[in-house]
Amino acid sequence: MMKNIEQSGGSHILYCFNELEAYIENETAFIMEGIEQGDHILVVENDRIYPFVHKKLQRQLNEEQLEHVHVINNFDFYCFYGDFSPITLVKYFLENIKAYSAANQFIRAWGHVEWGQDDHVCAAIGEYEKGVGQLITERNLISVCAYDDCRLTAELKDNLIEHHEILITDGEVTILANG
């Protein structure tokens, strides 16, 4: 599903996944596609999943190519300032891509968004996605925001769809009305 995403005017992609194996394949394909195009990739992923992705990447990429993959633990990223604050998260995202933007290098981002049971986080996610969406448009980035579909309430999923241009599931791609 992640093949042939071009370096164009920026894309804010919502990926709602159900199957872990399909998720790992799609994340790996997204990274590989970016590397093949000479991009830098910011991967915000958990410590349970990324080793599987990394193992697949090691089989297909050389050491120099692997240096274009920049990994941050998703808990560390989303809770860097102690909470899931949309304003500080957008600033932190910008800090993490600033060096590559300054060098006019194309950047892709894959963010696996996870949170605890805090209802405040659910409300903040929409604001974060709105801020990141603006940044993606301004900087012509490609960003996948990945969510475990079974953790999304109908209200949160509607909110996420409102702030993305493309919806991807394990087996389908849909261009959204705001895309």
Rosetta blueprint (number, residue, H / E / L):
1 M L
2 M L
3 K L
4 N L
5 I L
6 E L
7 Q L
8 S L
9 G L
10 G L
11 S E
12 H E
13 I E
14 L E
15 Y E
16 C E
17 F E
18 N L
19 E L
20 L H
21 E H
22 A H
23 Y H
24 I H
25 E H
26 N H
27 E H
28 T H
29 A H
30 F H
31 I H
32 M H
33 E H
34 G H
35 I H
36 E H
37 Q L
38 G L
39 D L
40 H E
41 I E
42 L E
43 V E
44 V E
45 E E
46 N L
47 D L
48 R L
49 I L
50 Y H
51 P H
52 F H
53 V H
54 H H
55 K H
56 K H
57 L H
58 Q H
59 R H
60 Q H
61 L L
62 N L
63 E H
64 E H
65 Q H
66 L H
67 E L
68 H L
69 V E
70 H E
71 V E
72 I E
73 N E
74 N H
75 F H
76 D H
77 F H
78 Y H
79 C L
80 F L
81 Y L
82 G L
83 D L
84 F L
85 S L
86 P H
87 I H
88 T H
89 L H
90 V H
91 K H
92 Y H
93 F H
94 L H
95 E H
96 N H
97 I H
98 K H
99 A H
100 Y H
101 S H
102 A H
103 A L
104 N L
105 Q L
106 F L
107 I E
108 R E
109 A E
110 W E
111 G E
112 H E
113 V L
114 E L
115 W L
116 G L
117 Q L
118 D L
119 D H
120 H H
121 V H
122 C H
123 A H
124 A H
125 I H
126 G H
127 E H
128 Y H
129 E H
130 K H
131 G H
132 V H
133 G H
134 Q H
135 L H
136 I H
137 T H
138 E H
139 R H
140 N L
141 L L
142 I E
143 S E
144 V E
145 C E
146 A E
147 Y E
148 D E
149 D H
150 C H
151 R H
152 L L
153 T L
154 A H
155 E H
156 L H
157 K H
158 D H
159 N H
160 L H
161 I H
162 E H
163 H L
164 H L
165 E L
166 I E
167 L E
168 I E
169 T L
170 D L
171 G L
172 E L
173 V E
174 T E
175 I E
176 L L
177 A L
178 N L
179 G L
